[in-house]
Amino acid sequence: MKGNLSDLMQQAQKMQAEMQKAQEELANAEVRGEAGAGLVSVIMTGRHDVKRVSIDDAVLTESKEVLEDLLAAAVNDAVRKVENRNKEAMSGLASGLNLPGGFKMPF
């Protein structure tokens, strides 16, 4: 019994280290969100920090409201991509835990 508990603790520590490494990698990963067929794009990190915004010159002739809408859409696209990437990566890690169906991890 004591050996099983020790093995379980080692497995938990290993899983925690793997989870931390995966979270760091996801936080540093970059995704590109786009709007207007790529006329406006946003580069965002896994921490939802916007690193870069690119606006095609063709959009600059549009009204302020159109440009604001395109920028908001590009940011929203990037946020969805970050969330999907994070969800897929974490579900891959959790699959080895044999958790019951519907169990939600705290991340």
Secondary structure, DSSP 8 states (H G I E B T S, - for coil): -HHHHHHHHHHHHHHHHHHHHHHHHHHH-EEEEEETTTTEEEEEETT--EEEEEE-GGGGGS-HHHHHHHHHHHHHHHHHHHHHHHHHHHHHHHGGG---TT-----
